[in-house]
């Protein structure tokens, strides 16, 4: 009896769970804008707005990480086994520092409408990146647990070809397979990576995702 679903089914699980992560990104971006509106109305103090924004970032990361864990269990859903969930990482801490820095800069500015829009946009980017990176980090951690069980896995970069217009930078990575903990490499020197390139996102609103495939033939009894 096979313990892992087929390659085609694995790819479908990867695509579906990625769409769930994108939905979480959209929600997080809305929560950032709503938080600023509540701050403007006096519902949040200058001190509490920071904690509110940080909580949005953390929740974005962790909910997406949970989505990734469910994806791993969709591939290997054996009774009594739970995929690990990443709840914190150096990447998340770096995003939180960015939020604090952008908020400080806004508070120190003239607070014009332009300043406000810039601050919201930058913090929304952090929230979006948190959602996608939480998904990537937890996906890798979950499949690492399967490697520990003796399964063989390969990590693939999947570019978004919606409307036949993939990201020009990342279309060259489409279908590239590497080791689970390896970093993707690219030739564009100006496309600097935020921290590392274990997987998407490379940039805010990145539509690429990971497909981590397990060899079903290694999981038969």
Protein Blocks (a to p, Z undefined) as FASTA:
>chain_A
ZZbdcfklmmmmmmmmmmmmmmmmmmmmmmmmmmmmmmmnopacfklmmmmmmmmmmmmm
mmmmmmmmmmmmmmmccehiacdddfbdfklmmmmmmmmmmmmmmmmmnoiaklmmmmmm
mmmmmmmmmmmmmmmmmmmmmmmmmmmnopacdddddddfehhiacfklmmmgopacdfk
bccddfblklccfkbcfbccfbghiabdcdddddfklmcZZ
